[in-house]
Amino acid sequence: MQKKHQVHNLIILDESGSMSSIKSVIINGFNELVQSVKGIENQFPDQEHLISMVSFNDINNKILHFVDPINKLNVINDSTYNPDSMTPLFDAMGFSISKLKHYLETKENYSVLVTILTDGEENASKEYTIFAIKNLVEELKNQNWTFTYIGTDHDVEKMAARMNIHNTMSFDKNDLDIKRMFAKESKSRVMYSLNISKGKLDTTDYYSTFEMKK
């Protein structure tokens, strides 16, 4: 019996203080996304979806999941998501991506979908530079890793391009636009999995064909 193709969903979620103003709608939108990811695995029985999720600020990187099966994917709430402090974006990306990369070193037959969601530019990293992140992204894009950068309150496309990420989506800080963003993100995940089912494992550019830009 052929092993299922593994899809690793890595979500890196900004938990810095500036996210406080949209905390409730981010929680609601993310929890709807949780249900969507669970539905995608049911829709594509040839795939096994695994979740890794890290929220971040300059207090710590909070590992909410690491290579967990989708049925263990939990919703977030007021006790698990409390925006505070600054935005060490590069450190959070470097930590999360490197941790999953190390885990996958001996694995085969997988794809990785990395989604970064933030409302501000880097302002607090101490371990990783933009050049280190760019090199890491460039290396992994050649190994069936797909990166998507979703943001607000800054030049999202410019910031993403500096990190060699070309799948982007921007949103405004209001309930309607954040709901729109999560809905589009969920639909893009379906398209991503559909592409894999068709045998197109190089999904690096495909994720952006479902119109991610606003």
Contacts in CASP RR format, 6 or more apart in sequence:
PFRMAT RR
TARGET T0000
AUTHOR 0000-0000-0000
METHOD contacts of the structure
MODEL  1
MQKKHQVHNLIILDESGSMSSIKSVIINGFNELVQSVKGIENQFPDQEHL
ISMVSFNDINNKILHFVDPINKLNVINDSTYNPDSMTPLFDAMGFSISKL
KHYLETKENYSVLVTILTDGEENASKEYTIFAIKNLVEELKNQNWTFTYI
GTDHDVEKMAARMNIHNTMSFDKNDLDIKRMFAKESKSRVMYSLNISKGK
LDTTDYYSTFEMKK
3 109 0 8 1.000
4 45 0 8 1.000
4 46 0 8 1.000
4 47 0 8 1.000
4 48 0 8 1.000
5 46 0 8 1.000
5 47 0 8 1.000
5 48 0 8 1.000
5 109 0 8 1.000
5 110 0 8 1.000
5 111 0 8 1.000
5 196 0 8 1.000
5 201 0 8 1.000
6 47 0 8 1.000
6 48 0 8 1.000
6 49 0 8 1.000
6 50 0 8 1.000
6 107 0 8 1.000
6 109 0 8 1.000
6 110 0 8 1.000
6 111 0 8 1.000
7 47 0 8 1.000
7 48 0 8 1.000
7 49 0 8 1.000
7 50 0 8 1.000
7 110 0 8 1.000
7 111 0 8 1.000
7 112 0 8 1.000
7 113 0 8 1.000
7 192 0 8 1.000
7 193 0 8 1.000
7 196 0 8 1.000
8 50 0 8 1.000
8 52 0 8 1.000
8 67 0 8 1.000
8 100 0 8 1.000
8 104 0 8 1.000
8 110 0 8 1.000
8 111 0 8 1.000
8 112 0 8 1.000
8 113 0 8 1.000
9 37 0 8 1.000
9 49 0 8 1.000
9 50 0 8 1.000
9 51 0 8 1.000
9 52 0 8 1.000
9 113 0 8 1.000
9 115 0 8 1.000
9 189 0 8 1.000
10 52 0 8 1.000
10 53 0 8 1.000
10 54 0 8 1.000
10 96 0 8 1.000
10 97 0 8 1.000
10 100 0 8 1.000
10 112 0 8 1.000
10 113 0 8 1.000
10 114 0 8 1.000
10 115 0 8 1.000
11 51 0 8 1.000
11 52 0 8 1.000
11 53 0 8 1.000
11 54 0 8 1.000
11 115 0 8 1.000
11 117 0 8 1.000
12 53 0 8 1.000
12 54 0 8 1.000
12 55 0 8 1.000
12 56 0 8 1.000
12 92 0 8 1.000
12 93 0 8 1.000
12 96 0 8 1.000
12 114 0 8 1.000
12 115 0 8 1.000
12 116 0 8 1.000
12 117 0 8 1.000
13 30 0 8 1.000
13 53 0 8 1.000
13 54 0 8 1.000
13 55 0 8 1.000
13 56 0 8 1.000
13 81 0 8 1.000
13 117 0 8 1.000
14 55 0 8 1.000
14 56 0 8 1.000
14 57 0 8 1.000
14 83 0 8 1.000
14 87 0 8 1.000
14 89 0 8 1.000
14 117 0 8 1.000
14 118 0 8 1.000
14 119 0 8 1.000
14 120 0 8 1.000
15 55 0 8 1.000
15 56 0 8 1.000
15 57 0 8 1.000
15 62 0 8 1.000
15 81 0 8 1.000
15 82 0 8 1.000
15 83 0 8 1.000
15 84 0 8 1.000
16 56 0 8 1.000
16 57 0 8 1.000
16 58 0 8 1.000
16 83 0 8 1.000
16 84 0 8 1.000
16 85 0 8 1.000
16 86 0 8 1.000
16 87 0 8 1.000
16 118 0 8 1.000
16 119 0 8 1.000
16 120 0 8 1.000
17 57 0 8 1.000
17 83 0 8 1.000
17 84 0 8 1.000
17 85 0 8 1.000
17 86 0 8 1.000
18 83 0 8 1.000
18 87 0 8 1.000
18 119 0 8 1.000
18 120 0 8 1.000
18 153 0 8 1.000
19 26 0 8 1.000
19 83 0 8 1.000
19 119 0 8 1.000
20 83 0 8 1.000
20 84 0 8 1.000
21 173 0 8 1.000
22 119 0 8 1.000
22 173 0 8 1.000
22 178 0 8 1.000
23 81 0 8 1.000
23 83 0 8 1.000
25 175 0 8 1.000
25 178 0 8 1.000
25 179 0 8 1.000
26 81 0 8 1.000
26 178 0 8 1.000
27 76 0 8 1.000
27 77 0 8 1.000
27 78 0 8 1.000
27 81 0 8 1.000
29 178 0 8 1.000
29 179 0 8 1.000
29 182 0 8 1.000
30 75 0 8 1.000
30 76 0 8 1.000
30 182 0 8 1.000
31 75 0 8 1.000
31 76 0 8 1.000
32 182 0 8 1.000
32 186 0 8 1.000
33 182 0 8 1.000
33 185 0 8 1.000
33 186 0 8 1.000
34 73 0 8 1.000
34 74 0 8 1.000
34 75 0 8 1.000
36 186 0 8 1.000
36 189 0 8 1.000
37 49 0 8 1.000
37 51 0 8 1.000
37 70 0 8 1.000
37 73 0 8 1.000
37 186 0 8 1.000
37 189 0 8 1.000
38 70 0 8 1.000
38 71 0 8 1.000
38 73 0 8 1.000
40 49 0 8 1.000
40 189 0 8 1.000
40 190 0 8 1.000
40 193 0 8 1.000
41 47 0 8 1.000
41 48 0 8 1.000
41 49 0 8 1.000
41 70 0 8 1.000
43 190 0 8 1.000
43 193 0 8 1.000
44 193 0 8 1.000
44 194 0 8 1.000
44 196 0 8 1.000
44 197 0 8 1.000
46 197 0 8 1.000
47 193 0 8 1.000
47 196 0 8 1.000
47 197 0 8 1.000
48 69 0 8 1.000
49 69 0 8 1.000
49 70 0 8 1.000
50 67 0 8 1.000
50 68 0 8 1.000
50 69 0 8 1.000
50 70 0 8 1.000
51 65 0 8 1.000
51 67 0 8 1.000
51 68 0 8 1.000
51 69 0 8 1.000
51 70 0 8 1.000
51 72 0 8 1.000
51 73 0 8 1.000
52 63 0 8 1.000
52 65 0 8 1.000
52 66 0 8 1.000
52 67 0 8 1.000
52 68 0 8 1.000
52 96 0 8 1.000
52 99 0 8 1.000
52 100 0 8 1.000
53 63 0 8 1.000
53 64 0 8 1.000
53 65 0 8 1.000
54 61 0 8 1.000
54 62 0 8 1.000
54 63 0 8 1.000
54 64 0 8 1.000
54 92 0 8 1.000
54 95 0 8 1.000
54 96 0 8 1.000
55 61 0 8 1.000
55 62 0 8 1.000
55 64 0 8 1.000
55 81 0 8 1.000
56 62 0 8 1.000
56 88 0 8 1.000
56 89 0 8 1.000
56 91 0 8 1.000
56 92 0 8 1.000
56 95 0 8 1.000
57 83 0 8 1.000
57 84 0 8 1.000
57 85 0 8 1.000
57 86 0 8 1.000
57 87 0 8 1.000
57 88 0 8 1.000
58 85 0 8 1.000
58 86 0 8 1.000
58 87 0 8 1.000
58 88 0 8 1.000
58 124 0 8 1.000
59 84 0 8 1.000
59 85 0 8 1.000
61 91 0 8 1.000
61 92 0 8 1.000
61 95 0 8 1.000
61 96 0 8 1.000
64 74 0 8 1.000
64 76 0 8 1.000
64 80 0 8 1.000
65 72 0 8 1.000
65 73 0 8 1.000
65 74 0 8 1.000
66 99 0 8 1.000
66 100 0 8 1.000
66 103 0 8 1.000
67 100 0 8 1.000
67 103 0 8 1.000
74 80 0 8 1.000
85 124 0 8 1.000
86 123 0 8 1.000
86 124 0 8 1.000
87 118 0 8 1.000
87 120 0 8 1.000
87 121 0 8 1.000
87 122 0 8 1.000
87 123 0 8 1.000
87 124 0 8 1.000
88 122 0 8 1.000
88 123 0 8 1.000
88 124 0 8 1.000
88 125 0 8 1.000
88 126 0 8 1.000
89 116 0 8 1.000
89 118 0 8 1.000
89 120 0 8 1.000
89 121 0 8 1.000
89 122 0 8 1.000
89 125 0 8 1.000
90 122 0 8 1.000
90 125 0 8 1.000
90 127 0 8 1.000
90 128 0 8 1.000
90 129 0 8 1.000
90 130 0 8 1.000
90 132 0 8 1.000
90 133 0 8 1.000
91 124 0 8 1.000
91 125 0 8 1.000
91 126 0 8 1.000
91 127 0 8 1.000
91 128 0 8 1.000
93 116 0 8 1.000
93 128 0 8 1.000
93 133 0 8 1.000
93 136 0 8 1.000
93 163 0 8 1.000
94 127 0 8 1.000
94 128 0 8 1.000
94 132 0 8 1.000
94 133 0 8 1.000
94 136 0 8 1.000
95 127 0 8 1.000
95 128 0 8 1.000
97 114 0 8 1.000
97 136 0 8 1.000
97 137 0 8 1.000
97 140 0 8 1.000
98 136 0 8 1.000
100 112 0 8 1.000
101 136 0 8 1.000
101 140 0 8 1.000
104 110 0 8 1.000
104 112 0 8 1.000
110 144 0 8 1.000
111 144 0 8 1.000
111 145 0 8 1.000
111 146 0 8 1.000
111 196 0 8 1.000
111 201 0 8 1.000
111 203 0 8 1.000
112 140 0 8 1.000
112 144 0 8 1.000
112 145 0 8 1.000
112 146 0 8 1.000
113 146 0 8 1.000
113 148 0 8 1.000
113 189 0 8 1.000
113 192 0 8 1.000
113 203 0 8 1.000
113 207 0 8 1.000
114 145 0 8 1.000
114 146 0 8 1.000
114 147 0 8 1.000
114 148 0 8 1.000
115 148 0 8 1.000
115 150 0 8 1.000
115 185 0 8 1.000
116 147 0 8 1.000
116 148 0 8 1.000
116 149 0 8 1.000
116 150 0 8 1.000
116 165 0 8 1.000
117 150 0 8 1.000
117 151 0 8 1.000
118 149 0 8 1.000
118 150 0 8 1.000
118 151 0 8 1.000
119 151 0 8 1.000
119 152 0 8 1.000
119 153 0 8 1.000
119 154 0 8 1.000
119 173 0 8 1.000
120 151 0 8 1.000
120 152 0 8 1.000
120 153 0 8 1.000
120 154 0 8 1.000
121 154 0 8 1.000
121 159 0 8 1.000
122 130 0 8 1.000
130 162 0 8 1.000
130 163 0 8 1.000
133 163 0 8 1.000
134 162 0 8 1.000
134 163 0 8 1.000
134 164 0 8 1.000
137 145 0 8 1.000
137 147 0 8 1.000
137 163 0 8 1.000
137 164 0 8 1.000
137 165 0 8 1.000
138 164 0 8 1.000
140 147 0 8 1.000
141 147 0 8 1.000
141 164 0 8 1.000
141 204 0 8 1.000
144 201 0 8 1.000
144 202 0 8 1.000
144 203 0 8 1.000
144 204 0 8 1.000
145 204 0 8 1.000
146 167 0 8 1.000
146 192 0 8 1.000
146 203 0 8 1.000
146 204 0 8 1.000
146 206 0 8 1.000
146 207 0 8 1.000
147 163 0 8 1.000
147 165 0 8 1.000
147 167 0 8 1.000
148 165 0 8 1.000
148 167 0 8 1.000
148 168 0 8 1.000
148 169 0 8 1.000
148 185 0 8 1.000
148 188 0 8 1.000
148 207 0 8 1.000
148 208 0 8 1.000
148 212 0 8 1.000
149 156 0 8 1.000
149 159 0 8 1.000
149 160 0 8 1.000
149 163 0 8 1.000
149 165 0 8 1.000
149 167 0 8 1.000
149 168 0 8 1.000
149 169 0 8 1.000
150 156 0 8 1.000
150 168 0 8 1.000
150 169 0 8 1.000
150 170 0 8 1.000
150 171 0 8 1.000
150 181 0 8 1.000
150 185 0 8 1.000
151 168 0 8 1.000
151 169 0 8 1.000
151 170 0 8 1.000
151 171 0 8 1.000
152 170 0 8 1.000
152 171 0 8 1.000
152 172 0 8 1.000
152 173 0 8 1.000
153 173 0 8 1.000
156 168 0 8 1.000
156 169 0 8 1.000
156 170 0 8 1.000
157 168 0 8 1.000
157 170 0 8 1.000
157 213 0 8 1.000
160 166 0 8 1.000
160 167 0 8 1.000
160 168 0 8 1.000
166 205 0 8 1.000
166 208 0 8 1.000
167 207 0 8 1.000
167 208 0 8 1.000
167 212 0 8 1.000
168 208 0 8 1.000
168 212 0 8 1.000
168 213 0 8 1.000
169 181 0 8 1.000
169 184 0 8 1.000
169 185 0 8 1.000
169 212 0 8 1.000
169 213 0 8 1.000
169 214 0 8 1.000
170 213 0 8 1.000
170 214 0 8 1.000
171 177 0 8 1.000
171 178 0 8 1.000
171 180 0 8 1.000
171 181 0 8 1.000
171 214 0 8 1.000
172 178 0 8 1.000
184 210 0 8 1.000
184 211 0 8 1.000
184 212 0 8 1.000
187 210 0 8 1.000
188 207 0 8 1.000
188 210 0 8 1.000
188 212 0 8 1.000
191 206 0 8 1.000
191 207 0 8 1.000
191 209 0 8 1.000
191 210 0 8 1.000
192 203 0 8 1.000
192 206 0 8 1.000
192 207 0 8 1.000
195 203 0 8 1.000
195 206 0 8 1.000
196 203 0 8 1.000
200 206 0 8 1.000
END
